[in-house]
Amino acid sequence: MILGVKLSRNYGHQSAILAGLEHFKRQFDCFITIDADLQDDTSAIEHMLEKYKEGALVVYGVRDDRSSDSWFKRVTAESFYKLMALMGIPIVFNHADFRLMDRRILDELGNFREVNMFLRGIIPLIGFKSDKVYYKRAERAAGETKYSLVKMVLFAWNGITSFSTFPMRLVLYFGILNCMLAMFIISYIAFSYFFGYTVPGWTSTLLPMMFFNGFNMIALGLIGEYVGKIYEEVKGRPRYIIEKTLNG
């Protein structure tokens, strides 16, 4: 039997996964999510089920070889995972959305009601016994990926801002650095004034102004990003709307 869920519109990758899982979670004991491009090794599913029978409630499919990716994709993807780990975000290195989950995991996942869902960080956050299955991802046999560079950057940014306030803390660190730099400039100006070493010109005035003003704009934009996420969350709108189901 084939089961399916059709959403009323495109709600995004993470919401589409959640819609299928939540709608049919009472019908099965465990669930496996896998991309439909057939690049993930389906033979790893058997090993996932073995780990599940051994007691693991979550089994992550982890790529042990990224040779099928381009150099740029490989470097940016691995840098993303390292950056997430540096910020303290619970994420499994080189794991995407190929995983097995017990129904109990889905029950706990239902308690996470935020709109900006990032499953790669939320699933490890739930806890319980987990394991990994390593596999090699094949090259795409047909078609082209729908994940452009812009979409990948936005996906990574959503994961970072949904799980960590480190970027805002980074703004504080830069603010302290700017303050120290400003004190140094003030000391230099005072020294030059009292000893008659003042240099006429607009460069020494304009450059610090542009630097501080530019950074202030970046800081305001970053704060606005978090405020915008708060705005989306407090509205409490549904993450998806199901139009119809197949054999539901």
N, C-alpha and C positions, 0 to 999 in steps of 0.2 A: 504494500500500500504506500502511496506517495501522499504526504501531507504538505500543505502549502499555506502561506499567508500572504495576502496581497494588501499592501498599505495604500492609503488614499493618495499619497504622494511620496516623494523621496524624502525621508527623514534622516538620511545619513547611514553610514555603515554600522555604527554601534547600536543605533536604535533598531535597525533591521534585524540584527542578531538577537537583541532582547525580545523583539516581538515574537519571533519564532519560538524562543526558549520559554517565555512566560505563557504563551498561549497553549502549549502542549505539555507543560511540565508535569501534569498529573497523570499522563498516559504512559510514562516510561520511568525506569529507575535511574538511568544515566543518559547523558547527552554528549555528543561530539560536534563541535563547530569547526568548519573547514571552508576555505574560500572555494568558489565555484570555478576558478580558472584551472583547476586540476594540476597545479604546480606542486602542492604539498603531497608527500608520499602517502598514498592510502594504505600501504602495507604497514605503516606505523600504527594504524588503528588497532591491529591485532595485539601489538605490544602494549598499547594503552589499556586495552581490556584486561590483559594479564596483570598489569599494575593495579588496576581497579579491583580485581578479584583478590589481590594481596592486601587490600585495605586502604589504598589511596583514594581519597574523595575527589582530588583534582590531579589530572595528569597533563603536564604541559608538553606540547610538541616543540622541541627546540632544534633549531638548525645548527648543525655542527660544521657546515661548509657553505660559504657564500660565494663559491666560485662561479655560480650561474649569474651573479649580479655584475653589473659594470663596476669599474673602480670607484666612480663617484657615488653610486648607490651604496656600495659596500662601506665606504668610509663614512658617509653621512649617517647611515643606519647604525653602525657601531658607535659613532660619536653620540648619537641620540641616546642609546642605552646607557652609555657611560655618564652622560650628563644627567640623566634621570637618577642614576644611582648616587651621583655626587650630591644631588639635592635631597637625598633621603627618601625618594619615592620607591615603594616596594614593587619592583618590576623584575621579571625573569629575563636575563640577557639572551638576545636573539630569539625570543619567543614573540609570536604575533597573536593570531586568534585561532590557532589550531590547538584545541585542548579538549579534554574529556572532563565532565563535571557530573557529580552525583546530584540527585534531586534535592538533597539537603542544602547543597551549595546554592541552588536556584532559590530555595526558600529564603535563605539569608540574603541573597542578592536582591530580593524583592524589598528588603528594608532600606536599600539605598535608592532614594527617590530623587536625587539631583537630576537636572536636565542634561548637564554636560557630563555624560557618562564616558569614562575611560576604562574599559574592561581590563586592559593589560595591567592597570594599577589596582583596580578594585578587587579582582579575584584573589591575588596574593594577600590583600589586606584582610579578606574574610578569615583566612587561616585554615585550620584543619590539616590533616595529613595530606601531603602532596608528593608527587614524584615527577620525573622527567623522562621523556623518550626522545632520543636524538635521531635525526633523519636528515637526508640531503634533499633540498628542494630542486626540482627539475626546471629546465628552461621552459618558457611559455611555448606551447605547441601551436597556438593560433590566437589571432586577435592581438589587441594592444591593451596595456594596463590603463585603467581609468583613474589611477592615482598619479596625477601629475606632480611635478615638484612643488607647486603652490599648495596642492591639497596635502601633501606629506608634511610640509612646513606647518600648515594650519593644524593638522592632526597632532603634531608634536607639541605645538604651542598650547593646544587645548589640554593635552595631558599634563604639561608642566604647570599651567595656571590653575588646573582643577585639583592638583594634589600638593602643590608647594607654594609657600609664600617667600621662597628664597629670592626670586627676582625683586620683590619689594625690599627684602633685607639687603639685597645688593645695592639698591638705591640709597639706603642709609649709609652703607659703607662708602659709596661714591660721594655722598654728601659730606661725610667726615673728611674724606680725602680732599674734596674741594675746599672745605673750610680751612684745612691745614695749608693748602696751596694759596688760598686767599691771604692768610696771615703772613705767609712768606712774601707775597707780593707787597703787602702793606709795609712790612719791615724793610723791604728793598726800596720802596718809594720814600719812606721816612729817612733811611740812611742816605739815599741820593739827595734828598732835599737839604738835610742838615750839613752835608759835606760838599754841596754844590756840584753834584754829579748828575743833575737832572738832564735828561735827553729829550729834546723837543720832538714832537711827532705824535701821530695818532695810533701807531701800531701797538705800542705797549698798553694803550687804553682800550682799543677796539678788540684785540684778541681775547683778553680775559672776559670782557663783556659777552662776546659771542659764545665763548666756551660755556660760561655759567648759564646763559640764557638757553642755549641749545640743550644742555643737560636738564635744566628745569622742565623744558618741554617734553623730553623723553620720560622724566619722572612722572609728570602729570598724565602722559599717555598710558604709562604702565598702571598707575593707580586707577585710571579710567577703565582699563581692561578688567580689573578685579571688580570695580563697582558695577560694570556692565554685567558680569557673571552673577553678581548678587541680584541685580534687577531681573535677570532671566529666571533665577531660582525662586524668588519670592512670588512670582506670578503663578507658579504652580500649574502651568499648562502641561497637557499630556505629552509624553515623549514621542508617541506615535498614535495613529488612528487606523484601525483595521477596516478595510473596505469589504473584504470577503475572504473566506478560507476554503481550502480544498480538502475534502474528506475530514473536516474538522469536527 
